[in-house]
Amino acid sequence: AKPVAPENPILAGQYADYLARALHDYKTGKRANPIMKAFADQLSPQDIADVSAWFASQQSSLHFQR
């Protein structure tokens, strides 16, 4: 799946631990983005783990076909 806009990152297929760290960093303010902060503020630690695992399990252009 491609992002809606080219400046948006590809989330599908990213490593779950990377996504979880990014969401945690938005929640704590270590990463600055008002939209992502508002989203992450609503997530519990379990929500972060679940969302990260779901995106990590999705196929994307980050996966190479052999």
PDBQT receptor file of N, H, CA, C and O in Angstrom, charges set to zero:
ATOM      1  N   ALA A   1       0.841  -1.184   0.000  1.00  0.00    +0.000 N 
ATOM      2  CA  ALA A   1       0.000   0.000   0.000  1.00  0.00    +0.000 C 
ATOM      3  C   ALA A   1       0.880   1.240   0.000  1.00  0.00    +0.000 C 
ATOM      4  O   ALA A   1       1.901   1.298   0.686  1.00  0.00    +0.000 OA
ATOM      5  N   LYS A   2       0.475   2.205  -0.764  1.00  0.00    +0.000 N 
ATOM      6  H   LYS A   2      -0.354   2.158  -1.321  1.00  0.00    +0.000 HD
ATOM      7  CA  LYS A   2       1.206   3.462  -0.835  1.00  0.00    +0.000 C 
ATOM      8  C   LYS A   2       0.556   4.481   0.094  1.00  0.00    +0.000 C 
ATOM      9  O   LYS A   2      -0.655   4.433   0.312  1.00  0.00    +0.000 OA
ATOM     10  N   PRO A   3       1.356   5.417   0.653  1.00  0.00    +0.000 N 
ATOM     11  CA  PRO A   3       0.776   6.483   1.467  1.00  0.00    +0.000 C 
ATOM     12  C   PRO A   3      -0.133   7.369   0.616  1.00  0.00    +0.000 C 
ATOM     13  O   PRO A   3      -0.003   7.414  -0.608  1.00  0.00    +0.000 OA
ATOM     14  N   VAL A   4      -1.036   8.060   1.263  1.00  0.00    +0.000 N 
ATOM     15  H   VAL A   4      -1.141   8.024   2.256  1.00  0.00    +0.000 HD
ATOM     16  CA  VAL A   4      -1.952   8.967   0.575  1.00  0.00    +0.000 C 
ATOM     17  C   VAL A   4      -1.173  10.095  -0.101  1.00  0.00    +0.000 C 
ATOM     18  O   VAL A   4      -1.485  10.487  -1.226  1.00  0.00    +0.000 OA
ATOM     19  N   ALA A   5      -0.171  10.604   0.585  1.00  0.00    +0.000 N 
ATOM     20  H   ALA A   5       0.083  10.285   1.498  1.00  0.00    +0.000 HD
ATOM     21  CA  ALA A   5       0.672  11.668   0.031  1.00  0.00    +0.000 C 
ATOM     22  C   ALA A   5       2.128  11.204   0.071  1.00  0.00    +0.000 C 
ATOM     23  O   ALA A   5       2.512  10.489   0.997  1.00  0.00    +0.000 OA
ATOM     24  N   PRO A   6       2.939  11.588  -0.902  1.00  0.00    +0.000 N 
ATOM     25  CA  PRO A   6       4.313  11.096  -0.978  1.00  0.00    +0.000 C 
ATOM     26  C   PRO A   6       5.164  11.439   0.245  1.00  0.00    +0.000 C 
ATOM     27  O   PRO A   6       6.130  10.733   0.533  1.00  0.00    +0.000 OA
ATOM     28  N   GLU A   7       4.829  12.500   0.966  1.00  0.00    +0.000 N 
ATOM     29  H   GLU A   7       4.044  13.074   0.733  1.00  0.00    +0.000 HD
ATOM     30  CA  GLU A   7       5.625  12.873   2.142  1.00  0.00    +0.000 C 
ATOM     31  C   GLU A   7       5.274  12.045   3.378  1.00  0.00    +0.000 C 
ATOM     32  O   GLU A   7       5.957  12.133   4.399  1.00  0.00    +0.000 OA
ATOM     33  N   ASN A   8       4.211  11.243   3.290  1.00  0.00    +0.000 N 
ATOM     34  H   ASN A   8       3.656  11.172   2.462  1.00  0.00    +0.000 HD
ATOM     35  CA  ASN A   8       3.825  10.377   4.404  1.00  0.00    +0.000 C 
ATOM     36  C   ASN A   8       4.629   9.086   4.363  1.00  0.00    +0.000 C 
ATOM     37  O   ASN A   8       4.908   8.556   3.288  1.00  0.00    +0.000 OA
ATOM     38  N   PRO A   9       5.003   8.577   5.541  1.00  0.00    +0.000 N 
ATOM     39  CA  PRO A   9       5.792   7.343   5.559  1.00  0.00    +0.000 C 
ATOM     40  C   PRO A   9       4.954   6.114   5.240  1.00  0.00    +0.000 C 
ATOM     41  O   PRO A   9       3.731   6.134   5.372  1.00  0.00    +0.000 OA
ATOM     42  N   ILE A  10       5.615   5.056   4.823  1.00  0.00    +0.000 N 
ATOM     43  H   ILE A  10       6.609   5.040   4.715  1.00  0.00    +0.000 HD
ATOM     44  CA  ILE A  10       4.970   3.761   4.651  1.00  0.00    +0.000 C 
ATOM     45  C   ILE A  10       4.989   3.074   6.008  1.00  0.00    +0.000 C 
ATOM     46  O   ILE A  10       6.061   2.831   6.562  1.00  0.00    +0.000 OA
ATOM     47  N   LEU A  11       3.822   2.761   6.546  1.00  0.00    +0.000 N 
ATOM     48  H   LEU A  11       2.951   2.959   6.095  1.00  0.00    +0.000 HD
ATOM     49  CA  LEU A  11       3.732   2.095   7.845  1.00  0.00    +0.000 C 
ATOM     50  C   LEU A  11       3.661   0.581   7.696  1.00  0.00    +0.000 C 
ATOM     51  O   LEU A  11       4.223  -0.152   8.509  1.00  0.00    +0.000 OA
ATOM     52  N   ALA A  12       2.980   0.117   6.671  1.00  0.00    +0.000 N 
ATOM     53  H   ALA A  12       2.524   0.713   6.010  1.00  0.00    +0.000 HD
ATOM     54  CA  ALA A  12       2.828  -1.325   6.453  1.00  0.00    +0.000 C 
ATOM     55  C   ALA A  12       4.196  -1.953   6.241  1.00  0.00    +0.000 C 
ATOM     56  O   ALA A  12       4.994  -1.475   5.434  1.00  0.00    +0.000 OA
ATOM     57  N   GLY A  13       4.460  -3.033   6.976  1.00  0.00    +0.000 N 
ATOM     58  H   GLY A  13       3.812  -3.421   7.631  1.00  0.00    +0.000 HD
ATOM     59  CA  GLY A  13       5.704  -3.741   6.814  1.00  0.00    +0.000 C 
ATOM     60  C   GLY A  13       6.868  -3.212   7.633  1.00  0.00    +0.000 C 
ATOM     61  O   GLY A  13       7.939  -3.819   7.640  1.00  0.00    +0.000 OA
ATOM     62  N   GLN A  14       6.684  -2.089   8.325  1.00  0.00    +0.000 N 
ATOM     63  H   GLN A  14       5.814  -1.596   8.319  1.00  0.00    +0.000 HD
ATOM     64  CA  GLN A  14       7.741  -1.588   9.211  1.00  0.00    +0.000 C 
ATOM     65  C   GLN A  14       7.903  -2.547  10.386  1.00  0.00    +0.000 C 
ATOM     66  O   GLN A  14       6.983  -3.306  10.688  1.00  0.00    +0.000 OA
ATOM     67  N   TYR A  15       9.033  -2.528  11.040  1.00  0.00    +0.000 N 
ATOM     68  H   TYR A  15       9.781  -1.911  10.794  1.00  0.00    +0.000 HD
ATOM     69  CA  TYR A  15       9.245  -3.349  12.229  1.00  0.00    +0.000 C 
ATOM     70  C   TYR A  15       8.341  -2.869  13.353  1.00  0.00    +0.000 C 
ATOM     71  O   TYR A  15       8.217  -1.667  13.589  1.00  0.00    +0.000 OA
ATOM     72  N   ALA A  16       7.706  -3.813  14.050  1.00  0.00    +0.000 N 
ATOM     73  H   ALA A  16       7.806  -4.790  13.859  1.00  0.00    +0.000 HD
ATOM     74  CA  ALA A  16       6.779  -3.476  15.134  1.00  0.00    +0.000 C 
ATOM     75  C   ALA A  16       7.467  -2.664  16.226  1.00  0.00    +0.000 C 
ATOM     76  O   ALA A  16       6.874  -1.721  16.750  1.00  0.00    +0.000 OA
ATOM     77  N   ASP A  17       8.699  -3.006  16.577  1.00  0.00    +0.000 N 
ATOM     78  H   ASP A  17       9.180  -3.772  16.151  1.00  0.00    +0.000 HD
ATOM     79  CA  ASP A  17       9.372  -2.266  17.647  1.00  0.00    +0.000 C 
ATOM     80  C   ASP A  17       9.677  -0.829  17.233  1.00  0.00    +0.000 C 
ATOM     81  O   ASP A  17       9.650   0.076  18.067  1.00  0.00    +0.000 OA
ATOM     82  N   TYR A  18       9.966  -0.616  15.948  1.00  0.00    +0.000 N 
ATOM     83  H   TYR A  18       9.988  -1.351  15.271  1.00  0.00    +0.000 HD
ATOM     84  CA  TYR A  18      10.172   0.745  15.452  1.00  0.00    +0.000 C 
ATOM     85  C   TYR A  18       8.883   1.554  15.553  1.00  0.00    +0.000 C 
ATOM     86  O   TYR A  18       8.893   2.693  16.021  1.00  0.00    +0.000 OA
ATOM     87  N   LEU A  19       7.775   0.961  15.113  1.00  0.00    +0.000 N 
ATOM     88  H   LEU A  19       7.768   0.036  14.734  1.00  0.00    +0.000 HD
ATOM     89  CA  LEU A  19       6.499   1.660  15.166  1.00  0.00    +0.000 C 
ATOM     90  C   LEU A  19       6.090   1.955  16.604  1.00  0.00    +0.000 C 
ATOM     91  O   LEU A  19       5.605   3.048  16.898  1.00  0.00    +0.000 OA
ATOM     92  N   ALA A  20       6.280   0.991  17.501  1.00  0.00    +0.000 N 
ATOM     93  H   ALA A  20       6.674   0.103  17.262  1.00  0.00    +0.000 HD
ATOM     94  CA  ALA A  20       5.931   1.195  18.909  1.00  0.00    +0.000 C 
ATOM     95  C   ALA A  20       6.765   2.327  19.506  1.00  0.00    +0.000 C 
ATOM     96  O   ALA A  20       6.245   3.163  20.245  1.00  0.00    +0.000 OA
ATOM     97  N   ARG A  21       8.052   2.352  19.188  1.00  0.00    +0.000 N 
ATOM     98  H   ARG A  21       8.475   1.673  18.587  1.00  0.00    +0.000 HD
ATOM     99  CA  ARG A  21       8.925   3.424  19.702  1.00  0.00    +0.000 C 
ATOM    100  C   ARG A  21       8.483   4.772  19.155  1.00  0.00    +0.000 C 
ATOM    101  O   ARG A  21       8.448   5.754  19.896  1.00  0.00    +0.000 OA
ATOM    102  N   ALA A  22       8.146   4.837  17.880  1.00  0.00    +0.000 N 
ATOM    103  H   ALA A  22       8.174   4.039  17.278  1.00  0.00    +0.000 HD
ATOM    104  CA  ALA A  22       7.704   6.094  17.282  1.00  0.00    +0.000 C 
ATOM    105  C   ALA A  22       6.422   6.586  17.959  1.00  0.00    +0.000 C 
ATOM    106  O   ALA A  22       6.316   7.764  18.298  1.00  0.00    +0.000 OA
ATOM    107  N   LEU A  23       5.452   5.693  18.157  1.00  0.00    +0.000 N 
ATOM    108  H   LEU A  23       5.538   4.735  17.882  1.00  0.00    +0.000 HD
ATOM    109  CA  LEU A  23       4.207   6.103  18.813  1.00  0.00    +0.000 C 
ATOM    110  C   LEU A  23       4.463   6.562  20.245  1.00  0.00    +0.000 C 
ATOM    111  O   LEU A  23       3.885   7.551  20.695  1.00  0.00    +0.000 OA
ATOM    112  N   HIS A  24       5.319   5.851  20.952  1.00  0.00    +0.000 N 
ATOM    113  H   HIS A  24       5.789   5.048  20.586  1.00  0.00    +0.000 HD
ATOM    114  CA  HIS A  24       5.673   6.252  22.317  1.00  0.00    +0.000 C 
ATOM    115  C   HIS A  24       6.336   7.628  22.307  1.00  0.00    +0.000 C 
ATOM    116  O   HIS A  24       6.034   8.470  23.152  1.00  0.00    +0.000 OA
ATOM    117  N   ASP A  25       7.235   7.856  21.352  1.00  0.00    +0.000 N 
ATOM    118  H   ASP A  25       7.480   7.171  20.665  1.00  0.00    +0.000 HD
ATOM    119  CA  ASP A  25       7.919   9.142  21.261  1.00  0.00    +0.000 C 
ATOM    120  C   ASP A  25       6.963  10.281  20.925  1.00  0.00    +0.000 C 
ATOM    121  O   ASP A  25       7.132  11.392  21.429  1.00  0.00    +0.000 OA
ATOM    122  N   TYR A  26       5.964  10.030  20.086  1.00  0.00    +0.000 N 
ATOM    123  H   TYR A  26       5.826   9.128  19.677  1.00  0.00    +0.000 HD
ATOM    124  CA  TYR A  26       4.949  11.059  19.826  1.00  0.00    +0.000 C 
ATOM    125  C   TYR A  26       4.154  11.340  21.089  1.00  0.00    +0.000 C 
ATOM    126  O   TYR A  26       3.860  12.493  21.406  1.00  0.00    +0.000 OA
ATOM    127  N   LYS A  27       3.810  10.285  21.805  1.00  0.00    +0.000 N 
ATOM    128  H   LYS A  27       4.048   9.349  21.548  1.00  0.00    +0.000 HD
ATOM    129  CA  LYS A  27       3.003  10.424  23.019  1.00  0.00    +0.000 C 
ATOM    130  C   LYS A  27       3.739  11.234  24.089  1.00  0.00    +0.000 C 
ATOM    131  O   LYS A  27       3.130  12.057  24.773  1.00  0.00    +0.000 OA
ATOM    132  N   THR A  28       5.040  11.004  24.233  1.00  0.00    +0.000 N 
ATOM    133  H   THR A  28       5.534  10.335  23.677  1.00  0.00    +0.000 HD
ATOM    134  CA  THR A  28       5.816  11.701  25.260  1.00  0.00    +0.000 C 
ATOM    135  C   THR A  28       6.359  13.051  24.799  1.00  0.00    +0.000 C 
ATOM    136  O   THR A  28       6.899  13.810  25.604  1.00  0.00    +0.000 OA
ATOM    137  N   GLY A  29       6.219  13.355  23.511  1.00  0.00    +0.000 N 
ATOM    138  H   GLY A  29       5.781  12.738  22.857  1.00  0.00    +0.000 HD
ATOM    139  CA  GLY A  29       6.702  14.628  22.998  1.00  0.00    +0.000 C 
ATOM    140  C   GLY A  29       8.133  14.585  22.485  1.00  0.00    +0.000 C 
ATOM    141  O   GLY A  29       8.664  15.610  22.058  1.00  0.00    +0.000 OA
ATOM    142  N   LYS A  30       8.769  13.410  22.520  1.00  0.00    +0.000 N 
ATOM    143  H   LYS A  30       8.338  12.578  22.867  1.00  0.00    +0.000 HD
ATOM    144  CA  LYS A  30      10.131  13.295  22.002  1.00  0.00    +0.000 C 
ATOM    145  C   LYS A  30      10.153  13.538  20.493  1.00  0.00    +0.000 C 
ATOM    146  O   LYS A  30      11.115  14.089  19.958  1.00  0.00    +0.000 OA
ATOM    147  N   ARG A  31       9.079  13.120  19.814  1.00  0.00    +0.000 N 
ATOM    148  H   ARG A  31       8.298  12.673  20.249  1.00  0.00    +0.000 HD
ATOM    149  CA  ARG A  31       8.883  13.461  18.402  1.00  0.00    +0.000 C 
ATOM    150  C   ARG A  31       7.789  14.512  18.347  1.00  0.00    +0.000 C 
ATOM    151  O   ARG A  31       6.786  14.414  19.053  1.00  0.00    +0.000 OA
ATOM    152  N   ALA A  32       7.987  15.516  17.507  1.00  0.00    +0.000 N 
ATOM    153  H   ALA A  32       8.803  15.595  16.934  1.00  0.00    +0.000 HD
ATOM    154  CA  ALA A  32       7.054  16.635  17.443  1.00  0.00    +0.000 C 
ATOM    155  C   ALA A  32       6.210  16.593  16.174  1.00  0.00    +0.000 C 
ATOM    156  O   ALA A  32       6.711  16.823  15.073  1.00  0.00    +0.000 OA
ATOM    157  N   ASN A  33       4.932  16.297  16.341  1.00  0.00    +0.000 N 
ATOM    158  H   ASN A  33       4.525  16.110  17.235  1.00  0.00    +0.000 HD
ATOM    159  CA  ASN A  33       3.959  16.375  15.270  1.00  0.00    +0.000 C 
ATOM    160  C   ASN A  33       2.605  16.443  15.952  1.00  0.00    +0.000 C 
ATOM    161  O   ASN A  33       2.185  15.470  16.577  1.00  0.00    +0.000 OA
ATOM    162  N   PRO A  34       1.904  17.582  15.846  1.00  0.00    +0.000 N 
ATOM    163  CA  PRO A  34       0.663  17.748  16.604  1.00  0.00    +0.000 C 
ATOM    164  C   PRO A  34      -0.422  16.728  16.256  1.00  0.00    +0.000 C 
ATOM    165  O   PRO A  34      -1.196  16.339  17.131  1.00  0.00    +0.000 OA
ATOM    166  N   ILE A  35      -0.491  16.295  15.018  1.00  0.00    +0.000 N 
ATOM    167  H   ILE A  35       0.137  16.612  14.308  1.00  0.00    +0.000 HD
ATOM    168  CA  ILE A  35      -1.511  15.314  14.637  1.00  0.00    +0.000 C 
ATOM    169  C   ILE A  35      -1.189  13.964  15.253  1.00  0.00    +0.000 C 
ATOM    170  O   ILE A  35      -2.064  13.313  15.823  1.00  0.00    +0.000 OA
ATOM    171  N   MET A  36       0.064  13.543  15.142  1.00  0.00    +0.000 N 
ATOM    172  H   MET A  36       0.775  14.072  14.679  1.00  0.00    +0.000 HD
ATOM    173  CA  MET A  36       0.454  12.252  15.706  1.00  0.00    +0.000 C 
ATOM    174  C   MET A  36       0.413  12.273  17.231  1.00  0.00    +0.000 C 
ATOM    175  O   MET A  36       0.071  11.263  17.847  1.00  0.00    +0.000 OA
ATOM    176  N   LYS A  37       0.752  13.392  17.847  1.00  0.00    +0.000 N 
ATOM    177  H   LYS A  37       1.029  14.212  17.346  1.00  0.00    +0.000 HD
ATOM    178  CA  LYS A  37       0.675  13.510  19.309  1.00  0.00    +0.000 C 
ATOM    179  C   LYS A  37      -0.759  13.313  19.768  1.00  0.00    +0.000 C 
ATOM    180  O   LYS A  37      -1.004  12.568  20.717  1.00  0.00    +0.000 OA
ATOM    181  N   ALA A  38      -1.712  13.969  19.111  1.00  0.00    +0.000 N 
ATOM    182  H   ALA A  38      -1.513  14.574  18.341  1.00  0.00    +0.000 HD
ATOM    183  CA  ALA A  38      -3.122  13.835  19.486  1.00  0.00    +0.000 C 
ATOM    184  C   ALA A  38      -3.594  12.391  19.324  1.00  0.00    +0.000 C 
ATOM    185  O   ALA A  38      -4.359  11.891  20.149  1.00  0.00    +0.000 OA
ATOM    186  N   PHE A  39      -3.144  11.726  18.273  1.00  0.00    +0.000 N 
ATOM    187  H   PHE A  39      -2.523  12.132  17.603  1.00  0.00    +0.000 HD
ATOM    188  CA  PHE A  39      -3.509  10.319  18.060  1.00  0.00    +0.000 C 
ATOM    189  C   PHE A  39      -2.879   9.442  19.135  1.00  0.00    +0.000 C 
ATOM    190  O   PHE A  39      -3.568   8.645  19.771  1.00  0.00    +0.000 OA
ATOM    191  N   ALA A  40      -1.562   9.588  19.341  1.00  0.00    +0.000 N 
ATOM    192  H   ALA A  40      -1.002  10.235  18.824  1.00  0.00    +0.000 HD
ATOM    193  CA  ALA A  40      -0.840   8.727  20.274  1.00  0.00    +0.000 C 
ATOM    194  C   ALA A  40      -1.295   8.937  21.719  1.00  0.00    +0.000 C 
ATOM    195  O   ALA A  40      -1.283   7.993  22.509  1.00  0.00    +0.000 OA
ATOM    196  N   ASP A  41      -1.689  10.138  22.068  1.00  0.00    +0.000 N 
ATOM    197  H   ASP A  41      -1.699  10.905  21.426  1.00  0.00    +0.000 HD
ATOM    198  CA  ASP A  41      -2.152  10.410  23.436  1.00  0.00    +0.000 C 
ATOM    199  C   ASP A  41      -3.342   9.540  23.832  1.00  0.00    +0.000 C 
ATOM    200  O   ASP A  41      -3.548   9.274  25.016  1.00  0.00    +0.000 OA
ATOM    201  N   GLN A  42      -4.112   9.105  22.869  1.00  0.00    +0.000 N 
ATOM    202  H   GLN A  42      -3.945   9.321  21.907  1.00  0.00    +0.000 HD
ATOM    203  CA  GLN A  42      -5.307   8.301  23.142  1.00  0.00    +0.000 C 
ATOM    204  C   GLN A  42      -4.990   6.812  23.311  1.00  0.00    +0.000 C 
ATOM    205  O   GLN A  42      -5.858   6.041  23.719  1.00  0.00    +0.000 OA
ATOM    206  N   LEU A  43      -3.757   6.403  23.000  1.00  0.00    +0.000 N 
ATOM    207  H   LEU A  43      -3.052   7.030  22.668  1.00  0.00    +0.000 HD
ATOM    208  CA  LEU A  43      -3.408   4.989  22.985  1.00  0.00    +0.000 C 
ATOM    209  C   LEU A  43      -2.843   4.518  24.323  1.00  0.00    +0.000 C 
ATOM    210  O   LEU A  43      -2.005   5.186  24.928  1.00  0.00    +0.000 OA
ATOM    211  N   SER A  44      -3.312   3.366  24.767  1.00  0.00    +0.000 N 
ATOM    212  H   SER A  44      -3.993   2.823  24.275  1.00  0.00    +0.000 HD
ATOM    213  CA  SER A  44      -2.730   2.705  25.937  1.00  0.00    +0.000 C 
ATOM    214  C   SER A  44      -1.474   1.971  25.472  1.00  0.00    +0.000 C 
ATOM    215  O   SER A  44      -1.258   1.831  24.268  1.00  0.00    +0.000 OA
ATOM    216  N   PRO A  45      -0.639   1.497  26.406  1.00  0.00    +0.000 N 
ATOM    217  CA  PRO A  45       0.513   0.693  25.985  1.00  0.00    +0.000 C 
ATOM    218  C   PRO A  45       0.088  -0.537  25.172  1.00  0.00    +0.000 C 
ATOM    219  O   PRO A  45       0.774  -0.905  24.218  1.00  0.00    +0.000 OA
ATOM    220  N   GLN A  46      -1.020  -1.172  25.529  1.00  0.00    +0.000 N 
ATOM    221  H   GLN A  46      -1.577  -0.874  26.304  1.00  0.00    +0.000 HD
ATOM    222  CA  GLN A  46      -1.487  -2.328  24.765  1.00  0.00    +0.000 C 
ATOM    223  C   GLN A  46      -1.947  -1.908  23.369  1.00  0.00    +0.000 C 
ATOM    224  O   GLN A  46      -1.699  -2.619  22.395  1.00  0.00    +0.000 OA
ATOM    225  N   ASP A  47      -2.620  -0.752  23.268  1.00  0.00    +0.000 N 
ATOM    226  H   ASP A  47      -2.822  -0.175  24.059  1.00  0.00    +0.000 HD
ATOM    227  CA  ASP A  47      -3.023  -0.240  21.957  1.00  0.00    +0.000 C 
ATOM    228  C   ASP A  47      -1.804  -0.026  21.062  1.00  0.00    +0.000 C 
ATOM    229  O   ASP A  47      -1.825  -0.377  19.882  1.00  0.00    +0.000 OA
ATOM    230  N   ILE A  48      -0.746   0.549  21.624  1.00  0.00    +0.000 N 
ATOM    231  H   ILE A  48      -0.729   0.834  22.582  1.00  0.00    +0.000 HD
ATOM    232  CA  ILE A  48       0.472   0.798  20.855  1.00  0.00    +0.000 C 
ATOM    233  C   ILE A  48       1.051  -0.518  20.358  1.00  0.00    +0.000 C 
ATOM    234  O   ILE A  48       1.448  -0.622  19.198  1.00  0.00    +0.000 OA
ATOM    235  N   ALA A  49       1.102  -1.518  21.220  1.00  0.00    +0.000 N 
ATOM    236  H   ALA A  49       0.780  -1.434  22.163  1.00  0.00    +0.000 HD
ATOM    237  CA  ALA A  49       1.622  -2.835  20.820  1.00  0.00    +0.000 C 
ATOM    238  C   ALA A  49       0.752  -3.452  19.730  1.00  0.00    +0.000 C 
ATOM    239  O   ALA A  49       1.264  -4.005  18.757  1.00  0.00    +0.000 OA
ATOM    240  N   ASP A  50      -0.559  -3.356  19.897  1.00  0.00    +0.000 N 
ATOM    241  H   ASP A  50      -0.976  -2.907  20.687  1.00  0.00    +0.000 HD
ATOM    242  CA  ASP A  50      -1.481  -3.940  18.923  1.00  0.00    +0.000 C 
ATOM    243  C   ASP A  50      -1.399  -3.251  17.562  1.00  0.00    +0.000 C 
ATOM    244  O   ASP A  50      -1.317  -3.919  16.532  1.00  0.00    +0.000 OA
ATOM    245  N   VAL A  51      -1.422  -1.927  17.554  1.00  0.00    +0.000 N 
ATOM    246  H   VAL A  51      -1.489  -1.384  18.391  1.00  0.00    +0.000 HD
ATOM    247  CA  VAL A  51      -1.355  -1.165  16.296  1.00  0.00    +0.000 C 
ATOM    248  C   VAL A  51      -0.019  -1.429  15.596  1.00  0.00    +0.000 C 
ATOM    249  O   VAL A  51       0.029  -1.604  14.379  1.00  0.00    +0.000 OA
ATOM    250  N   SER A  52       1.051  -1.456  16.370  1.00  0.00    +0.000 N 
ATOM    251  H   SER A  52       1.012  -1.314  17.359  1.00  0.00    +0.000 HD
ATOM    252  CA  SER A  52       2.378  -1.703  15.800  1.00  0.00    +0.000 C 
ATOM    253  C   SER A  52       2.464  -3.099  15.183  1.00  0.00    +0.000 C 
ATOM    254  O   SER A  52       2.999  -3.264  14.087  1.00  0.00    +0.000 OA
ATOM    255  N   ALA A  53       1.940  -4.091  15.882  1.00  0.00    +0.000 N 
ATOM    256  H   ALA A  53       1.505  -3.957  16.772  1.00  0.00    +0.000 HD
ATOM    257  CA  ALA A  53       1.949  -5.463  15.366  1.00  0.00    +0.000 C 
ATOM    258  C   ALA A  53       1.110  -5.574  14.100  1.00  0.00    +0.000 C 
ATOM    259  O   ALA A  53       1.497  -6.262  13.155  1.00  0.00    +0.000 OA
ATOM    260  N   TRP A  54      -0.033  -4.903  14.078  1.00  0.00    +0.000 N 
ATOM    261  H   TRP A  54      -0.347  -4.344  14.846  1.00  0.00    +0.000 HD
ATOM    262  CA  TRP A  54      -0.906  -4.978  12.897  1.00  0.00    +0.000 C 
ATOM    263  C   TRP A  54      -0.216  -4.371  11.677  1.00  0.00    +0.000 C 
ATOM    264  O   TRP A  54      -0.180  -4.995  10.617  1.00  0.00    +0.000 OA
ATOM    265  N   PHE A  55       0.330  -3.163  11.813  1.00  0.00    +0.000 N 
ATOM    266  H   PHE A  55       0.301  -2.656  12.675  1.00  0.00    +0.000 HD
ATOM    267  CA  PHE A  55       1.014  -2.549  10.671  1.00  0.00    +0.000 C 
ATOM    268  C   PHE A  55       2.215  -3.384  10.238  1.00  0.00    +0.000 C 
ATOM    269  O   PHE A  55       2.470  -3.522   9.042  1.00  0.00    +0.000 OA
ATOM    270  N   ALA A  56       2.954  -3.939  11.192  1.00  0.00    +0.000 N 
ATOM    271  H   ALA A  56       2.747  -3.826  12.164  1.00  0.00    +0.000 HD
ATOM    272  CA  ALA A  56       4.125  -4.752  10.855  1.00  0.00    +0.000 C 
ATOM    273  C   ALA A  56       3.735  -6.005  10.067  1.00  0.00    +0.000 C 
ATOM    274  O   ALA A  56       4.524  -6.499   9.262  1.00  0.00    +0.000 OA
ATOM    275  N   SER A  57       2.535  -6.513  10.292  1.00  0.00    +0.000 N 
ATOM    276  H   SER A  57       1.894  -6.111  10.946  1.00  0.00    +0.000 HD
ATOM    277  CA  SER A  57       2.105  -7.743   9.622  1.00  0.00    +0.000 C 
ATOM    278  C   SER A  57       1.570  -7.518   8.212  1.00  0.00    +0.000 C 
ATOM    279  O   SER A  57       1.297  -8.482   7.497  1.00  0.00    +0.000 OA
ATOM    280  N   GLN A  58       1.418  -6.264   7.803  1.00  0.00    +0.000 N 
ATOM    281  H   GLN A  58       1.640  -5.481   8.384  1.00  0.00    +0.000 HD
ATOM    282  CA  GLN A  58       0.856  -5.948   6.491  1.00  0.00    +0.000 C 
ATOM    283  C   GLN A  58       1.929  -6.005   5.408  1.00  0.00    +0.000 C 
ATOM    284  O   GLN A  58       3.062  -5.575   5.623  1.00  0.00    +0.000 OA
ATOM    285  N   GLN A  59       1.569  -6.532   4.259  1.00  0.00    +0.000 N 
ATOM    286  H   GLN A  59       0.648  -6.881   4.085  1.00  0.00    +0.000 HD
ATOM    287  CA  GLN A  59       2.479  -6.546   3.119  1.00  0.00    +0.000 C 
ATOM    288  C   GLN A  59       2.611  -5.133   2.561  1.00  0.00    +0.000 C 
ATOM    289  O   GLN A  59       1.658  -4.354   2.591  1.00  0.00    +0.000 OA
ATOM    290  N   SER A  60       3.775  -4.816   2.061  1.00  0.00    +0.000 N 
ATOM    291  H   SER A  60       4.548  -5.449   2.036  1.00  0.00    +0.000 HD
ATOM    292  CA  SER A  60       3.974  -3.495   1.472  1.00  0.00    +0.000 C 
ATOM    293  C   SER A  60       5.164  -3.533   0.527  1.00  0.00    +0.000 C 
ATOM    294  O   SER A  60       5.782  -4.578   0.325  1.00  0.00    +0.000 OA
ATOM    295  N   SER A  61       5.470  -2.399  -0.037  1.00  0.00    +0.000 N 
ATOM    296  H   SER A  61       4.968  -1.549   0.127  1.00  0.00    +0.000 HD
ATOM    297  CA  SER A  61       6.628  -2.292  -0.933  1.00  0.00    +0.000 C 
ATOM    298  C   SER A  61       7.931  -2.398  -0.156  1.00  0.00    +0.000 C 
ATOM    299  O   SER A  61       9.002  -2.443  -0.760  1.00  0.00    +0.000 OA
ATOM    300  N   LEU A  62       7.864  -2.440   1.173  1.00  0.00    +0.000 N 
ATOM    301  H   LEU A  62       6.994  -2.403   1.665  1.00  0.00    +0.000 HD
ATOM    302  CA  LEU A  62       9.074  -2.642   1.973  1.00  0.00    +0.000 C 
ATOM    303  C   LEU A  62       9.546  -4.086   1.909  1.00  0.00    +0.000 C 
ATOM    304  O   LEU A  62      10.698  -4.378   2.228  1.00  0.00    +0.000 OA
ATOM    305  N   HIS A  63       8.659  -4.995   1.498  1.00  0.00    +0.000 N 
ATOM    306  H   HIS A  63       7.723  -4.758   1.238  1.00  0.00    +0.000 HD
ATOM    307  CA  HIS A  63       8.995  -6.409   1.375  1.00  0.00    +0.000 C 
ATOM    308  C   HIS A  63       9.459  -6.692  -0.045  1.00  0.00    +0.000 C 
ATOM    309  O   HIS A  63       8.833  -6.269  -1.017  1.00  0.00    +0.000 OA
ATOM    310  N   PHE A  64      10.551  -7.405  -0.145  1.00  0.00    +0.000 N 
ATOM    311  H   PHE A  64      11.060  -7.748   0.644  1.00  0.00    +0.000 HD
ATOM    312  CA  PHE A  64      11.067  -7.761  -1.468  1.00  0.00    +0.000 C 
ATOM    313  C   PHE A  64      10.596  -9.168  -1.821  1.00  0.00    +0.000 C 
ATOM    314  O   PHE A  64      10.640 -10.080  -0.996  1.00  0.00    +0.000 OA
ATOM    315  N   GLN A  65      10.155  -9.322  -3.035  1.00  0.00    +0.000 N 
ATOM    316  H   GLN A  65      10.119  -8.581  -3.706  1.00  0.00    +0.000 HD
ATOM    317  CA  GLN A  65       9.751 -10.629  -3.546  1.00  0.00    +0.000 C 
ATOM    318  C   GLN A  65      10.954 -11.298  -4.182  1.00  0.00    +0.000 C 
ATOM    319  O   GLN A  65      11.678 -10.672  -4.956  1.00  0.00    +0.000 OA
ATOM    320  N   ARG A  66      11.173 -12.565  -3.862  1.00  0.00    +0.000 N 
ATOM    321  H   ARG A  66      10.585 -13.074  -3.233  1.00  0.00    +0.000 HD
ATOM    322  CA  ARG A  66      12.305 -13.309  -4.468  1.00  0.00    +0.000 C 
ATOM    323  C   ARG A  66      11.747 -14.423  -5.311  1.00  0.00    +0.000 C 
ATOM    324  O   ARG A  66      12.507 -15.179  -5.917  1.00  0.00    +0.000 OA
TER     325      ARG A  66
